[in-house]
Amino acid sequence: MAELTLDSVTKVFNDGGSDEVVAVDDLSMGIEDGEFLVLVGPSGCGKSTTLRMIAGLETVTDGEIRLGERTINDSSPADRDIAMVFQSYALYPHMTVRENMRFGLEESTDMPDDEIRSKVEGTAAMMGIEDLLDRKPSELSGGQQQRVALGRAIVRDPSAFLMDEPLSNLDAKLRATMRTELQRLQADLGVTTVYVTHDQTEAMTMGDRIAVLDDGVLQQVGTPLECYHTPNNRFVAGFIGEPSMNFFPTARSGDTLSAEQFTYPLPEAVASSLGDATEVTLGVRPEDVEVRPAVDDLGDHDFACVVDVVEPVGESNNVYLRFADAPEGETFIATISGMRNVAAGDRVGATIPPSAIHLFDDRTGAALRNRSLADVDGVTST
């Protein structure tokens, strides 16, 4: 086990001509010993390329990767003391489970056969696949194959695990089960782990911290709560969270924001924190939009709306609203209790509380104001 450090790591792909693609741009971050860090971002953002550079499957154009005190840029994959779990499982089809799990030890160590056998059988028991050791991959389900792939990595007892979307080929129910098992397993082993996914549910539920990438650039590293409630910029705010944060472009004049369909007065303390920014995007999470029966007496932060679409998802309803004077199709989302009876066409009131809003600079996307974590129920400082 060891700390993993990326220091100004850059990866540039060149097709042999003048065109260059910067896949990862000046990425710096540290993953603590025993930490579970999730790399998340849209397709093509550089997260898998980052993982492959750590593994030694891609060369580093610039910068340095360190495992503990050792720089591993020029080390071969076999010499890095890192185990990788792939999206495709990458099991040898002609080998049994036992042979798949012991192959790496046979090739990379001089461990005696009886010790290898004991290690493989012990790991198989821990993974709940001891009854599958003599089967071949074609005889296994997707979940069983994934356990074998994980077991093959675990028997090597590496300093770090790398996981490249290992659950994406599983169905939704099994994926949820495996998420829990992976968290428990990583906590028991205490091995530094970097996990790549584009699924924000996996990122939010599994990681000690999340690293959000976009277009090869690191946008934010933080705990799931920090990335959700105090995003660095509009990209993080929009990417983390489902349904996504609502955004309203506005023009600011003093302590008032003016959008096409509404005006929004800001508390004095909030307005004074915005400096000289005049083009501001107002953001609010769907669960923070309060929906109530329509009334004629609207406050400063209340708006007459019409329900456009309702998406029941069990314990909650995602309600697509449009301002009463807005054209069809221009909607924002509120998340309300699934026990509330709301239907398309209903006229309702929507409140956007000043305590819940986020404000972003329209030009740079940088966060100018986030809601305080102290305002979030159940969050206490430690």
Long-range contacts (C-beta under 8 A, 24 or more apart in sequence): 1-33, 1-34, 1-159, 1-160, 1-190, 1-191, 1-192, 2-33, 2-67, 2-68, 2-159, 2-160, 2-192, 3-30, 3-31, 3-32, 3-33, 3-66, 3-67, 3-68, 3-192, 4-30, 4-31, 4-54, 4-65, 4-66, 4-67, 4-160, 4-192, 4-194, 5-29, 5-30, 5-31, 5-64, 5-65, 5-66, 5-67, 6-30, 6-50, 6-54, 6-63, 6-64, 6-65, 7-63, 7-64, 7-65, 7-66, 8-62, 8-63, 8-64, 9-50, 9-53, 9-60, 9-62, 9-63, 9-64, 9-65, 10-60, 10-61, 10-62, 10-63, 11-46, 11-49, 11-50, 11-53, 11-58, 11-59, 11-60, 11-61, 11-216, 12-61, 12-62, 22-216, 23-49, 23-216, 24-49, 24-50, 24-53, 24-216, 25-215, 25-216, 25-217, 26-63, 26-217, 27-63, 27-213, 27-216, 27-217, 27-218, 28-63, 28-218, 29-211, 29-218, 29-221, 31-160, 31-192, 31-194, 32-192, 33-192, 34-190, 34-191, 34-192, 35-192, 35-193, 35-208, 35-209, 36-183, 36-186, 36-187, 36-193, 36-195, 36-206, 36-207, 36-208, 37-193, 37-194, 37-195, 37-207, 37-208, 37-209, 37-210, 37-211, 38-194, 38-195, 38-196, 38-197, 38-202, 38-203, 38-206, 38-207, 38-209, 38-210, 38-211, 39-194, 39-195, 39-196, 39-197, 39-211, 39-213, 40-196, 40-197, 40-198, 40-199, 40-200, 40-202, 40-203, 40-210, 40-211, 40-212, 40-213, 40-239, 40-240, 41-198, 41-212, 41-213, 41-214, 41-219, 41-239, 42-198, 42-214, 42-239, 43-198, 44-215, 45-213, 45-214, 45-215, 45-216, 46-213, 46-215, 46-216, 47-196, 47-198, 47-213, 48-164, 48-165, 48-196, 50-196, 50-213, 51-84, 51-162, 51-164, 51-194, 51-196, 54-82, 54-160, 54-162, 54-194, 55-80, 55-82, 55-84, 55-162, 56-80, 56-82, 67-159, 67-160, 68-159, 78-108, 81-158, 81-159, 81-160, 82-158, 82-159, 82-160, 82-161, 82-162, 83-152, 83-153, 83-154, 83-156, 83-158, 83-160, 83-161, 83-162, 84-153, 84-161, 84-162, 84-163, 84-164, 85-149, 85-150, 85-153, 85-161, 85-162, 85-163, 85-164, 85-166, 86-149, 86-164, 86-166, 87-164, 87-165, 87-166, 87-168, 87-169, 88-169, 89-137, 89-145, 89-146, 89-148, 89-149, 89-169, 90-149, 91-137, 91-145, 91-148, 91-149, 91-152, 92-137, 93-136, 93-137, 93-138, 94-136, 95-136, 95-137, 96-133, 96-134, 96-135, 96-136, 97-124, 97-129, 97-132, 97-133, 97-134, 97-135, 97-136, 97-137, 97-140, 97-148, 98-124, 98-133, 98-134, 100-137, 100-148, 100-152, 101-133, 101-148, 101-151, 101-152, 101-155, 102-155, 103-152, 104-152, 104-155, 104-156, 105-155, 105-156, 108-156, 119-155, 120-151, 120-155, 123-151, 123-154, 123-155, 124-151, 126-151, 126-154, 126-185, 127-151, 127-154, 142-169, 142-170, 142-171, 142-174, 143-170, 143-174, 143-177, 143-178, 146-170, 146-178, 150-182, 150-185, 154-185, 154-189, 158-191, 159-191, 159-192, 160-191, 160-192, 160-193, 160-194, 161-186, 161-191, 161-192, 161-193, 161-194, 162-193, 162-194, 162-196, 163-193, 163-194, 163-195, 163-196, 164-196, 165-196, 165-197, 165-198, 166-195, 167-197, 167-202, 168-197, 168-199, 179-205, 179-206, 182-206, 200-239, 200-240, 200-241, 200-242, 201-242, 203-240, 204-228, 204-240, 210-240, 212-236, 212-239, 212-240, 214-239, 225-373, 225-376, 225-379, 226-373, 229-370, 229-371, 229-373, 229-376, 230-367, 230-370, 230-371, 230-373, 231-358, 231-367, 231-370, 232-366, 232-367, 233-360, 233-364, 233-365, 233-366, 233-367, 234-281, 234-283, 234-360, 234-365, 234-366, 234-367, 235-365, 237-283, 237-358, 237-360, 237-367, 241-285, 243-286, 243-318, 243-333, 243-335, 244-333, 245-283, 245-284, 245-285, 245-286, 245-358, 246-283, 246-284, 246-285, 246-286, 246-289, 246-332, 246-333, 247-281, 247-282, 247-283, 247-360, 248-281, 248-282, 248-283, 248-332, 249-279, 249-281, 249-362, 250-279, 250-280, 250-281, 250-282, 251-278, 251-279, 251-280, 252-277, 252-278, 252-279, 252-280, 253-278, 257-282, 260-326, 261-323, 261-325, 261-326, 261-330, 262-303, 262-323, 264-300, 264-301, 264-352, 265-300, 265-301, 266-354, 267-354, 270-354, 270-357, 270-359, 270-369, 273-368, 273-369, 274-359, 274-368, 274-369, 275-368, 277-361, 277-368, 279-361, 279-362, 279-363, 280-359, 280-360, 280-361, 280-362, 280-368, 281-359, 281-360, 281-361, 281-362, 282-352, 282-357, 282-358, 282-359, 283-357, 283-358, 283-359, 283-360, 284-352, 284-356, 284-357, 284-358, 285-356, 286-318, 286-332, 286-333, 286-334, 286-335, 287-334, 287-335, 288-352, 288-353, 288-356, 289-321, 289-332, 289-333, 289-334, 289-335, 289-350, 289-351, 289-352, 290-334, 290-350, 290-351, 290-352, 290-353, 291-319, 291-321, 291-334, 291-336, 291-340, 291-342, 291-348, 291-349, 291-350, 292-348, 292-349, 292-350, 292-351, 293-348, 293-349, 294-347, 294-348, 294-349, 295-349, 298-349, 299-351, 301-351, 301-352, 301-353, 301-354, 302-349, 302-350, 302-351, 303-349, 303-350, 303-351, 303-352, 304-347, 304-349, 305-347, 305-348, 305-349, 305-350, 306-345, 306-346, 306-347, 306-348, 307-342, 307-343, 307-344, 307-345, 307-346, 307-347, 307-348, 308-344, 309-344, 310-342, 310-343, 310-344, 312-338, 313-338, 314-338, 317-342, 321-348, 321-350
